[in-house]
Every structure is written in structure tokens, then in C-alpha cells.
Amino acid sequence: MRIRTGNVEVSQGTHQGQHQGLKAEVWFGSYNDDCNRITSINVLSSSGNGFVEFGWVLGYSSCDDNLYTTPRTFTWWKQDGGSSNCRVLTAATADLYHNLSIADGDSDTTWLAKKNGSLYDTINVNFDRGDVATNGERDCTCDTAYAHFKELEFQKVATGATWLAWNDPYLFFDSDDNFHWVKDSDTEHEVVHD
């Protein structure tokens, strides 16, 4: 039985609306039950009506209506003011950190999603900057929403493709009563059970 439980998102406050990239070491979890579990990084357009997202999914994926018992990478995006699209990509090793990044370092509205330094997807949208956020999400009460992000860095428009350490993390959104944000440092945080 699927019961919507929500997600926990954390953002980087400095240069709001002017980010053009985000990267982190992200923990890829293992399968517990047939619910929807997601951990991802994303950039929301300056207007808040568009986004690009890169992460992993376990259990049922609403993107392609399949059930995955090993984590699968995915991209999900929405044109600013338009409709959303998604792609499930490849299987990934569970219980391991993977380096994920999503960036439009040259401001051409083409976002590159990379895992462990390799290009996984190219996403064309109609925006080149926004706010960055991490996301720990679940769509049931039978599985954990635990998420762990390390070595968080961002790009801002003024510095082009230069990566900078997060220095102002804050809780952006929380709709999951059983999980909450724990700040380990400015560049590391977790979503954990109460």
C-alpha cells in the first residue's frame, strides 16, 4: 500500500537564483520494499516554475512504471512554465557513495548530468540558473527516506564553471513527519529518522 509521506529538501542560501550547478557524493541505498524512494540533487529555475534533477530511485518508479530492486539513476526536468519529463537511466551499485553533478557551466540552457565523472544525460530546458537543493523522498511508510550528501559544492553564474563549497545550507522544505534534516557541516548533511 502506497501512502504519500513526503520529502526533505535542503538548499544553499548564498547567491539564490544565481546557481548553475550542484554536485555531491550521494549515498545510494538498498532495496527494502516495493515503495518509491528517491535521493537526488536539483536546480530550480529562478522563477520556481522549472527544474532539473538527477538522482537514484528504488522500488516503484512513476517515471516508467517499473519496479526496481537495485538503485537506478534517473533525470527529471521541467521547462520553466512547461510540462515535466523524465528518464530512467542505468542500474547503480547499492550501499555505496557515487559522485553526482548537474550543471550548466556555460549558461547555454543545456544541463549535463554526470555520475562519477561520466556523462549520463543531457537536458535541454529554457533556463540556465536557479536555486540548488538536495532531496530525500519516499512515497510509502514501509521504507526509509535516509539520505546522505557529502562534499557539497555549487557553481554560481558569476564564477562560471568554478566549483565552490556550500557555506549556507538551510532547510528548504520538509513534508515528511518521520524524517528530518541533520547538518553534519556546511558541506555535509543527512536526512534521518526521528
C-alpha positions in Angstrom: 0.0 0.0 0.0 1.5 3.3 -1.0 1.0 6.2 1.4 2.4 9.6 0.4 4.9 10.5 3.1 6.8 13.4 1.5 10.3 14.6 1.1 13.0 16.7 2.8 14.9 19.3 0.8 17.9 21.4 1.8 19.2 24.4 -0.2 22.3 26.6 -0.3 21.4 30.2 0.5 24.2 32.3 -0.9 23.6 33.6 -4.4 20.0 32.4 -4.5 18.6 32.3 -8.1 22.2 32.5 -9.5 23.3 28.9 -9.2 24.2 27.0 -12.3 25.4 23.7 -10.9 25.4 21.3 -7.9 27.5 18.3 -7.1 27.8 15.9 -4.1 28.9 12.5 -3.0 25.5 10.8 -2.7 24.7 7.6 -0.8 22.9 5.0 -3.0 20.7 2.9 -0.7 19.5 -0.7 -1.0 16.0 -2.2 -1.6 13.7 -2.8 1.4 10.2 -2.9 0.0 8.1 -2.1 -3.1 7.6 1.6 -2.5 9.1 4.7 -4.2 12.3 6.0 -2.7 14.4 8.8 -4.2 17.6 10.6 -3.4 18.6 13.4 -5.7 20.2 16.8 -6.4 18.3 19.5 -8.3 18.3 23.1 -9.6 15.0 25.0 -9.5 14.7 27.8 -12.1 14.8 31.4 -10.7 11.0 31.7 -11.2 10.4 28.4 -9.4 8.4 27.0 -12.3 11.1 24.8 -13.8 13.8 22.4 -12.6 16.4 19.8 -13.5 17.0 16.8 -11.2 19.5 13.9 -11.1 19.5 11.1 -8.6 18.5 7.5 -8.0 15.2 5.7 -7.4 14.4 2.4 -5.7 11.1 0.5 -5.7 8.3 1.6 -8.0 9.3 4.4 -10.4 6.5 6.6 -11.6 8.8 7.8 -14.4 8.4 4.5 -16.3 6.0 2.4 -14.2 8.6 -0.2 -13.3 9.8 -1.7 -10.0 13.5 -1.6 -9.3 15.2 -3.7 -6.6 18.6 -2.1 -7.3 19.1 1.7 -7.5 18.5 3.2 -10.9 19.8 6.6 -11.9 17.2 9.0 -13.4 16.8 12.5 -14.7 13.6 14.5 -14.3 13.1 18.0 -15.7 10.5 20.7 -16.4 10.7 23.6 -18.8 10.2 26.9 -16.9 6.4 27.1 -17.0 6.1 23.9 -19.1 5.5 20.2 -18.6 7.8 17.7 -16.9 9.7 14.8 -18.4 11.8 12.0 -17.0 14.2 9.2 -18.0 15.3 6.2 -16.0 18.9 5.6 -17.0 21.2 2.8 -15.6 21.5 0.5 -12.6 24.0 1.5 -9.9 25.8 -0.2 -7.1 23.8 0.0 -3.8 25.3 0.8 -0.4 27.9 3.0 -1.9 28.6 6.7 -2.4 28.5 8.0 -6.0 29.6 11.4 -7.2 26.6 13.1 -8.9 26.6 16.5 -10.6 24.2 18.6 -12.6 25.5 21.8 -14.2 25.1 24.3 -17.0 28.5 25.8 -16.5 28.5 27.8 -19.8 24.9 29.2 -19.4 23.6 27.7 -22.7 20.4 26.2 -21.1 21.9 22.7 -21.6 22.4 20.9 -18.3 24.8 18.0 -18.0 24.1 15.2 -15.6 27.2 13.3 -14.6 27.8 10.3 -12.3 31.4 9.5 -11.1 32.7 12.0 -13.8 30.9 10.3 -16.7 28.1 12.0 -18.7 24.8 10.2 -18.1 22.3 12.6 -19.7 22.0 16.0 -21.4 18.9 18.0 -20.5 17.8 20.9 -22.7 15.5 23.4 -20.9 14.7 27.2 -21.2 16.6 28.4 -18.1 20.3 28.5 -17.1 20.3 29.3 -13.4 18.3 28.9 -10.2 18.4 27.6 -6.6 20.1 24.3 -5.8 18.7 21.7 -3.4 19.2 18.2 -2.2 16.2 15.8 -1.8 15.4 12.7 0.3 12.0 11.4 -0.6 9.7 8.4 -0.2 6.2 7.5 -1.3 5.2 4.9 1.4 5.6 4.1 5.0 7.4 0.8 4.6 10.9 2.1 3.6 13.4 4.6 4.9 13.9 8.1 3.5 17.5 8.1 4.7 19.8 10.2 2.5 23.4 11.3 2.9 25.1 14.1 0.9 28.9 14.8 1.3 31.3 17.2 -0.3 28.5 19.5 -1.4 29.6 22.1 -4.0 27.9 24.6 -6.2 28.5 26.8 -9.2 27.3 30.3 -9.5 26.8 32.4 -12.6 29.4 35.0 -11.7 32.2 32.4 -11.5 31.3 30.2 -14.5 32.4 26.6 -14.2 34.3 27.0 -10.9 33.0 24.8 -8.0 32.6 26.4 -4.6 31.9 24.7 -1.2 28.4 25.2 0.3 28.6 27.7 3.1 25.0 28.5 3.9 22.8 25.3 4.0 19.3 25.7 5.2 16.1 23.5 5.3 14.2 24.5 2.2 11.2 22.1 2.5 10.0 19.3 4.8 6.8 17.3 4.4 7.9 14.0 6.0 6.9 13.9 9.7 9.2 10.9 10.4 12.4 12.1 8.9 14.3 15.4 9.4 17.5 17.2 8.3 20.7 16.9 10.2 23.6 19.3 9.3 26.9 17.5 9.8 28.8 20.5 8.4 28.3 23.2 5.8 29.2 20.7 3.1 27.6 17.5 4.5 24.1 16.7 5.7 21.7 13.7 6.1 18.0 13.0 6.2 17.4 10.7 9.1 14.6 9.0 11.1 13.4 10.7 14.3 
